[in-house]
């Protein structure tokens, strides 16, 4: 069984501000999400580079019918540029693609430059900016979540690899090992991270992070239910101290639905589906609150 990127995971898109939109008055470009997938293990750059995929569409602003073309350049947050890799790019439907870039494993997207000038009617180049990665911080540590970089599933379970970094903001060493990290699903079930396996090169090795130090690693979670959705990532550095990140891909819609409050006389009756959704959101929040209490106890 081989690693595949979690295509649903444009998943991570919903959690960090997708879709993204940009145009030059003639052509609209939309990015619906992004994810990384590994190169094949026999590639000499397997340990240093990955494939970054963007789920993207390019359409005429005036709703004109017909395909068009553009040259795409990715910029990362170190201002390095990457041209699209045609060998990994796939067409989904007319005017929609998964466009791909081979980038260093640590690369964080900053912007996508769209240059439609090869089409006589395409207009001038323009760019779309990517959102900042999800992060949380306190006086002692900062945790940053960059997204899902691997996915494996069969009929009974699935595994996920998450790209995460931790920075020590304090004056004492911080412990970093698989047992310090856990992943919580939409039902409040907690999954532990896996230790490093030299055979598969997956997981995290135990380490000590000194003050002002930063470590970025791939956290590996196995034996998840095929129906589990990653909702919260927790770094528990001591029995009483922890950091958590809301990485729920459906976070945006949950916030919108749960924040609608009004008196019965002011709002129309909810449909059964809406009531069920609101109840599900409320129950999920309650379960996550209980899990956090358990982690802190």
N, C-alpha and C positions, 0 to 999 in steps of 0.2 A: 504494500500500500504506500502511495507517495503523497507528499505534501501538495496541497493545492491552496491557493489563496481563497479566502472566503468572499465569493462574489456577491453574496447577499449583503455582504458587509460594506458594500457601499453603506451597509450597516454603520461603519464608523462615520460615514458622512453625516447622518442625522444628528449624531452626537456633537459634531464640531462645526455646525453652521452650513452644511450643504442643503440645497444646491447653490452653486455660485453662478452668477450671471455677468456677462459683459457683451458689449457690442460697439460697433463703429458707425452706427446709423444705417448700415446696409446688411450686416450679418450679425446674428445673435449666436453667442457661444454659451452653452450651459454645461457645468461640471456637476454631475449628480453624486459623485463620491469617488473615493480613491482607496487603494489598498496595495500592499506589497506582497510579492511572491518570490520565493527563492529561485536562483538559477539551478540548472540540473547539477547534481552532485559531482558529475565528472567534469564540470567546467572549472578551469584553473582559478577563476575569480569567485568561486562559490562562497568562500568565507568573507569576502570583502565587498561584494556587490549584490544587489537585488534588483528585481524588476518592479518598478512603480507603475501601476495601471490607473488610468483615469477613465471613468465612464462619462462620455462626452457627446454632445450633439452640436452641430453647426447648421443653422437654418437662416434663410433670408428673412429680414425684418419685416418686409411687406407681405409675408405669408406666401411668397412665390413658391411655386412647385419646381423641384429639380434639385439635383445635387450640386455641391460646390466643393472646393478644395482649399486647403491652407497648409502652411508650414508651421509646426508647433515646436516651441523651445521652452524647456522647463528651467526655472531659476531656483536654486536652493537658498537657504538663509545664510550661507557663506558666499553668496553671489557667484557661485559656479553655475555654468550653463550646460544643458544636455539636450541633444537633438533627439527627436522621436526615433525609436527603434522599429523599423517596418517589420522585422522578422517576428516580433511578438505582438504587433498590433492586429486587432480583429475587428471586422465589420459586423455589427449586430443587425441593423436595419438601415434603410436609406437615411443618410445624414446622422447616423448614430454609430459610435465606435467605442471600443476599449483601446485607447492609445497608450503606448508603453514606452518607458524610458529605463535604461540601465543606469542605476545610480549607486553610489557608495551606500553601504548598509545604514550608516548613520545620517544620511541626507534627509533634511526636513524641507518640504516644498515651500517656496515663498511666493512664486507667481508663475503663470503660464502665459507666454507671449504667443498670440495668434496672428500670423501673417498671411492674409488672403490675397496678397498682391499678385500672385501667379494667376489668379482669375481676373480678367480684364474688368469685371464689374464688382470685384471684391472689396475695393476700398483700401484704407490704410491699416497698418498693424495696430493692435491694441492688446491689453493684458488683463488678466484676472488674478486677484490676490487671494492666497489661501489664508484661512484663519490660523490663529495661534493654537498649538497643541493644548489639550486639557491639562491643568496642573492644580496642585494644592500645596500649601506651604504653612509652616508655623515657625516658631523660634528655633527649632532644632533640625528640621529636614524639609526638603522640597521634593515632591514626586511629580513627574511629568509622564503622561501617557501619549504615545505617538501612534498607536493603532494596532490592528491585528496584522501579523506578518505570516501567519500560517494557519492552515485549517485541514483537519483530517476527520472523516466520518464514515462509519458503516451503519448498518441498520440498528445497532444497539447502543452505540456511544460515539462521542466525538472528542477531539482534542483541539486546543487552541494555543497559539503562541502569541504573546503580547509583547510589544516593544515598549520598555519602560526605563526611566532613569531616576536615580535618587541622588540628591546632593546633601551633604552634611553641613548645615548652617551653624551647628553648635560648637562647643569646645571639647566634647568627649567623643570617643570613637562610637560609630554606629554599627550594629550587627546587620549583616546582609546574607541571608541564606533562604532556601526555598521555604522553610517553615515560617519565615516572617511575612510571607505574602499569601493572600487568599483572594478568591474570586467568588462573588455572590451573584446568584441568578435572580430572576424576577420573582421567585417564590421564597427567597431568603435562604436558599440552600448554599452552604459554603463548601467550596472546593479548594484543596491545598495545592500549592505549586510543587513541581517536581525537582529533585536534585539533578545535577548535571550528569548526563550519561555519555561517556566518551565514545561509545559505539555509535550512537545516533547523533551525537553532538547537539543534544537538546537539553534544556534545563539550565539551572543556575548553580554555580559553585559557591560554597560558603566563603565569605570574606569579611574583613573588617574595613569600614570606611572611615578614614581619618578626617579631622576637621577640615572644611573647605574642599574635601574630595567629592568627586562625582563618579558614579558608575552607571553605565547604561547596558542593559542586558535583555535577553529574550526570556520572559517567564513562560513556562510550559505547564499547561493544565490538561490533565487527561481524564478519561472516563466520565465526561460530562454527559448528561442525558441529551439525546438529539434534540429535545424540545427546550433545553435550557438556553436562556438568552443572557449574555454577560451584562450585569447591571451596575455592579460596584466592585472596585478594586481596592484592597486594603493592604497597607504596609503597617504591621504591628511591630514596633521596634522594642517594646518592653511590655510587661504585663499591664501597665496602666497608660501607655502612650501609643497612639496610632494615627495614621493619616489615611483618608479614604477619598476616592474619586468616583464621581457618578459618570460611568461610561456607557450608560444605557442608550442604545441606538434609537430608542423610541422616547427619549427624554423630552424632546421638544414638544411632541403631541401630548405627552402626559402632563407637562406643565400647563399647557394651554387649556386642557380639559379640566384639570383640577383647580385652576384659578378662577373659574367662572362661578361667582357666588352672587346670588340675589334672592329676594324674598319670593315666596310662591306666587304672590299677586303680580310680581313684576316680570317674571319669566314664563314662557310657555312650558307646558308639561314636557318632561323628557320622554323620549322614545324608550322602549325597552332596551334597545341596543346601547343608547347613550347612558342609561342608568347602570347597565351591566358594566360598561367601560369605566364609569366613574367609581363604581364599587370595587372593580378590579384594581384601579390605580390606588385607591385608599387602602385596600388590603395589602398591596405590595409595599407601600410606604410604611405601614404598620409593622410588616415583617422585617423590613430592613432596619427600622428603628430598634426592634428587639435584638436583631443580630449585632448591631453596634453596641447595645448595652451589654450583650454577652461578651463581646470582644474586649470591652473596657473593664469588665468585672474580673 
